[in-house]
Amino acid sequence: MQELMFESGTEPAELAERARRWVVDNVPAAWREAAHRGGAAAIRHVRNRAEYEAWYPVLAEARLVAPTWPVEYGGAGLTPDEARVIEAELAPYNLGRLNPLGLSLTAPALFSFGSEEQRLRFLPPIVRNEEVWCQLFSEPGAGSDLASLGCRAERDGDEWVLTGQKVWNTWAHLADFGVLLARTNPDVPKRRGITYFLVDMHAPGVEVRPLRHITGEVDFNEVFLERRGCPTSIGSARSTPGGRREMPPCPGSAKCFRDRAPAASTGSVAVVPSDWSFKPRGSARPADPGGWEDPLIRQELMRVLAEERIRNWTNQRVRAGVKAGRSPGPESSVGKVHQGSLNQRMQALATRILGAASTAWMPHTAAPGDPSIADAGERYARSLPYEVKGMLRSRANTIEGGTTEVNKNIIAERVLGLPREPDQWADAPWRVVPRS
């Protein structure tokens, strides 16, 4: 095993210094210069997705993809506090984690319910982004009410045979494996008799059909399983594994503050806390409506900044609770409700500041036969301004991952202690519950 550059027990100041040295030695100079010049927006101009994926093994080799994981699974064995020291040094360079569903869904399930053989088999390739994962939970008749799912798993000797349909499966068309929930016992109430499986997405009997976004891209898919045998499973019932221990992230308000014009705004930023390295997204003409000189725009910008700060405090409270041995609790539902609404307002504000450019822009042009342009939908997707794409994509935030309405019910029942709505089928076997 290679020598670890980042070891648990190292003083925070030394960890930070090692992280700075690692950045200088390993992050390409053009990326570093762009980060110092203009943050994430500038980095996007000098680094495309393919280049980042090609470089990504460097991050994995340093064990910085999941630094709190044990060393044998591809981590560095650091404590959460130690990892945060390093992350603070890496943050300006926008070194996002690839394979997020493998990291946030598959890994927690393996840590909680998997065998040591399964952890050693699957976790290191997840860290290295060598095997991409997707989630196979939602169905046409079981979205936010996931417990009503109808995909069946029946035992056949040493295998489980899977039959059914899944939908809204992010990146399933790119995935090597998927985590899937299927019903293994239809004779118990719907929230029981559900098992968590690991599925080979390249196996016979697994068909993936892409679904195109309003932005022209393909991220979502529907997946059909026709008598697919699955030899590996992780048993769990009545739960949706995920293991997220903080409020879900959103892109942040920085994009509203970055000055995209050559001339900087004349507005003061004295009211912005010193630890926010933002500058107002200004206008070449101080009197131009919709820029920093517009008092209504300033008010809205400060509002989203304040909400982001509150959300950060809540994250810290969740982390402190987990560190003290408590479960994350209902904060994840509170965070989901807040994040969906906040991000939609933030994205709409970004397009408002963009002005006329958010309604008309130059189409993407490419040389004839350019292999990077697959079809008209992809061409349209590449033509969209970053802000417009973010605004259109954000419309799904209050639906995906559990609708706001369902999460409000969870908050009402588990935080406020309000009674559940009557359900005459709550204790009935799933087999007899009426379904559309």
N, C-alpha and C positions, 0 to 999 in steps of 0.2 A: 504494500500500500504506500502511495506517495506521501511525502511529508506534508502535513497540514500547515498552511500559512495562517489560518485563523483557528485558534484553539480556545476551548472554553477555559476560563480561569485567567485569561489575559486581561490586563487592566484596560478600561475603556479608552484611555488616551492612546495606548499602544495599538489597540484594535483599529481605531480611527486612522492612525498613521499608517498602518499596514494597508488599510483599504485605499488610502490616497496613493500609496506607492503602487498598489496593484492596478489602479486605474491608469496611472501613467505608463506602466509597463505593458498593459494588455488592451486597453480601449484605444481604437484607432485615433490618431491625432485629429483627423477631420471631424470625427464625432465629438471629441472633447472641445475643439475650438467652436463648433456650432453650439454646443451646450452652453458655453460661457457667453457666446454672442447673443443667442436668442432662445435658449431653452428647447423644449420639445418640438416647437414649430420649426425652428432652424434645423434640428436634427433630421426631421423628415425630409428636408431638401437634400441632404447629403447621404442618407442611408435608406435604402429600400428594404422591403421585407425579405427578399432573397438574400441580401447581404447580411442582414441581421441573423437569419437562420444559419447561414454558413459560419458566422462567428460564434454563435451561441454555445458550442461545445467548450469554448474557453471559459465561459461563466460556469458551466456545469463542472468542468475539471477543477475549478477553484472551490467547488462545493458551496457556491453562493446562490444556487437556485432555491434550495430549501435548507438554509443553514442550520435550522433547529432540529432537523431530522438526524437520527443516529448515523454515524460514519458508514456503517455497513450498507445503508440504504441509499447512499449518495449525498448525505448531508455532512455538516461539520460538527454536529453535536453541541452547538452553542445554546445558551439560554435565550429566551425571547428578548431580554434586555440587551444582551451582547449582540444579537442579530440586528436590533434596531440601531445600534451605534454604527454598524457597517452600512446598513441600508441608508442611513442619513447621508453618508459619503457618496453612495452610488446614485442616490435619487436624481441629481441634476442630469444624469446621462441617459435617462429614460431606458434603462435596461430591463424591460418588461419580461415576465416569465411566460414562456411558450407552454403549450399543452396545459392550459388552465383547468380543464375539466379533469384531467388526470391528477393534477396536484390537489384540487379542491374537493373532488368527489370520490375518485377511486382510492386515493391514498388514505383519507380518513377511515374509509370502510375497511381497508386492508389492515390498518393499524388496530382497529377496534375488533374486527371479527375474523381477519384472515389468518392463515397458518404462516409459520415462519418461512416455509417453502414458497408460498405465494408472495410474501413480502420481498424475499430475495429475488424472485423471478421478475416481478413487475415494477417495483419501485425505482431501481436504478435506471431502466430505460425511460421511465416517465421523466425523471430528472434531466436526462440527456436529450429529451424530445425525440427519441428514436422510435417510440411507439405512441401514436396519438390516440387519445380517448374521446369518446362522446357519451352523452347521456340519453338513455332510452326509457324515459318515464312516462311522459304525457301520451295520451291516446285521443282519437277523435271524440270519444265520449267520456274522457277522464282527463281533464286538464287541471284546473285548480282543485277539483274534487278528485285528487289522485287515488284515494282509497277505493273508488268505484272502478278501477282499471279491470279490463277483461282479458288481457293477454294471458294465455294459459301455459303452464309448465307441468308436464306429466312425467312421472318416473318411468323409465324404460331400461331396466337393468342397471348399468352403471352410469347412465346418462339421464338428463332431463331433456325432454322434447318440448321445444318452444313453438307456439303457434299464436299469431296475432299481428296487430299493426300498431306502430308508434308514430308520433308526428311531432313537429317543431323540434327536431333533433339537431341541435347546433353542431356543425362540422362533421356530421355523420358521413358525408361524402369524402372526407379526408381521413377518417379514423381507421385505425387498425383494430381497436377493441372498443367495446361499449359496456357501460354499466346499465343493467336492465332490471326493472321490477316486474315480476310476473306472479299470477295467482296460482298457488300450489294446493290450496284447499278451499273449494267453493262452498263448503258446508259450514263455515263459521262466519261471523259478522265481517263486513267488508274491510274493516281496518285490521283484521287478522288474516292469517293464511297467505301472506305475501312474502316472497323470497327475493333476495338480491343476487343477481347473476352477473358473471363476467362473460361477455360474448365476443367471439372472433368475428369481426365485421367482414372478413374476406372468405368466410366459410360458405359452402353451398347452402342455398335456402335462405340467405340473407340478401334482400334486394333493397337498395337505397335509391330513392327518387328525389332529386333536388327540388326545392321551392324557392322562387326568386323574390327578393325583398323589393319594397317600394324604391329603394336606392339603386336597384339594378343588379345588386350582388346576390350571390348564392351563399348563404350561411345555414339556413334551415333546410330540413329534409323530412321526408316521411320514409319509414322503414317497415318492410313487410318480412315476417318470419314464417316460413312454410315448413313445418315439421323439422325445425332446426335442432339437432342434438347438441347439448351443451354439457361437457363433462365436468366443468369447474363451477362451483357456486359458493357463495358466502351466505349462510343463513341469517336472516333477520326478519322480523315481522313487526307490523304496526309502526314502521318508521321510514322516513325518507333520509338515508344517510347523506351527509354532506360535510359536516364538521366545520362549517364556517364559524369562526369564533369572534368575528367583528361585524359591524355593519357593512353591507356590501359597498364597494367603491363606486364612485362616479368620476367622470373625466376631470371635473374641477372647473373653477371659474377662471383659471389662468388664461384660457383662450380669449376671454372677453377683455382681458387687460393688455395682452400683447399688442404692441403698436405695429401694425402691418404696413403702415405708410412710411416713406423715407423720413418725413418730418415728424419729430416727436411732439406729443401734446404739450401745451403750455400749462396744463392743469397741475395742481399740487397733489401730492400723494401723502401728505403729512398725516392724514387720518388713518392710513393703512398701517397695521402693526408691523414692527421692524422685522419680524421673522417671516413675513410674506414678501418674497422677492418679486413682486408684481409691479408693473408700471401700467398706467392707464392706456387702453387701446384708443389712441387719440385720432385726430384728423389733421390733414395738411392745412386746413383752414379753421382757426379757432371758433368761428361763428357757425361752422357746419352743424346742422341739427343731427342729433343721434350720436355725437361723439362725447368726449369727456366734458365739454363745456355745457352740455345739456344737463340741467339739474335733475331731471327725472331719470336720466340714464345713470347719473352718479348715485342717486338714491337706490335704484334697483341693483346696481353693482355692489353697493355696500350691504344690501340686504342678503344677497347670495353669499357674500364673503362671511357675514355674521353667521348664517346658517351652516356654512362649512366648518366654522370654528366650533359651533355647538356640536356638530356631528363628530368632530375630532375628540372633543371632551368625552362624548359618549363612548367612542372607541376605547379611549383610555380607561374608562370605568369598566368596560367589559373585560379588557385585558387584565386589569387589577383583580377583578373577580375570579377569572380563570386562574391567575397566579395564586390566589388564595385557596384554590381548590373547589370553587363553585362552578356549576355548569353555566354556559352562556345565557340561558334563560330566554325570556321573551324579547330581549333587545334586538334580536335578528329580525323579528317581525316589525318592530318599531322602525328599525333602520331601513327595511325594505320599503315601507310606506313612505318614509321621508325621502329616501333616495330617488324613488321613481318620480315623485312630484318635483323635487328640487332639480333633478337633471333636466326634466322637460322645460322648466322655467329658464334654466341656465342656457339651454340650447336655443330656445326661442329668443332669448336676449342676445345671444351671439349673432343670430341672423338679423336681428333688428339693427344691431350696430353695423353689420356689414352693409346695410342699406340696399340700394338697387342691385348690387352685385349678387344678392341672395335670390333674385328673381330672374336674372338673365346673365349668362356667362358664355364664354367661348367653349365650343365642343372640343372633346379630346381629339387630337389628330395623331395619326400614326402612319408610318410608311406602309405601302401595300404589302400584304403578306406578313405583317408584324405578328409573330407568334404569341406576343403577350396579350393580344386582343382576341379573345375567344369568339365573341359574338356581339350583337348589338347591345344586349343588356350589360355586358362588361364594359363596352365602350361608353355607355351612358353613365355607369357607375364611376368610371375614371374621370368623367367630365365634371362631376359635382364638386363645388367648393366644399372644403372641409367642414365649414360651419353648417352648410345645408345638409350634407350627409348626416352630421351629428343630430341635427334637428329632426330629420325624417326618422332616423333610427330610434330616437328617444321616445317616439310615440308608443313603442312596445313596452317601455319600462314599467308601466303600471299594470301590465298583463302578464309578462313573462315571469317565470319563477314564482308563480302564485299571485293572483290578482290582488290589487289593493283592497277590494271588498273582503276577500277571504282573510287577508292578513289583519284587517280591522276587526273581524270577528274573533281572531285569535287574541288580539290585544284586549278586546272587550271581556272575553272569558277568563284569560289567564293573568291579565294585569289588573283590570278593574273589578274582576270577580262577578261580572254579570252572568245571569243564567244562560245556558245554551238554548237555542231555539228548539222547540219540540221536534222530534224525529221518530215517527212510528216504526221506522225500519232500522233503528240504531242497533238493536240486538238480534235482528233477523239474519239468517244465513244469507250470504251474498247470492246464492243460487236463486233465491226467491225475490230479491229486491227488484222492483220494476226498473227497466232501463230503456232508453230511447232506441 
